[in-house]
Amino acid sequence: MAIELQLAAARDRDLEFLERLDRLLAMVKSIDPFGKFF
């Protein structure tokens, strides 16, 4: 049971991280629409 809770918490953290990464990428794209930096 405790392990399942830990897994759920880790999954939530991962999703949060991916959402933040998505937002960051969207921001970079809006600043740099032609991808000169990447």
C-alpha positions in Angstrom: 0.0 0.0 0.0 2.7 2.4 1.0 4.6 1.5 -2.2 1.6 2.2 -4.3 1.3 5.7 -2.7 4.9 6.4 -3.4 4.5 5.3 -7.0 1.4 7.6 -7.4 3.3 10.5 -5.9 6.3 9.9 -8.2 3.9 9.8 -11.2 2.4 13.1 -10.1 5.8 14.6 -9.8 6.8 13.4 -13.3 3.6 14.8 -14.8 4.2 18.1 -13.1 7.7 18.1 -14.4 6.6 17.3 -18.0 3.9 20.0 -17.9 6.6 22.5 -16.7 8.9 21.3 -19.5 6.1 21.8 -22.0 5.4 25.3 -20.8 9.1 26.1 -21.0 9.4 24.8 -24.6 6.3 26.8 -25.6 7.9 29.9 -24.1 11.2 29.3 -26.0 9.2 28.7 -29.2 7.4 32.0 -28.8 10.6 33.8 -28.1 12.5 32.0 -30.8 10.0 30.9 -33.4 12.6 29.7 -36.0 14.6 27.6 -33.5 17.9 29.5 -34.0 19.1 28.5 -30.6 18.1 24.9 -30.7 
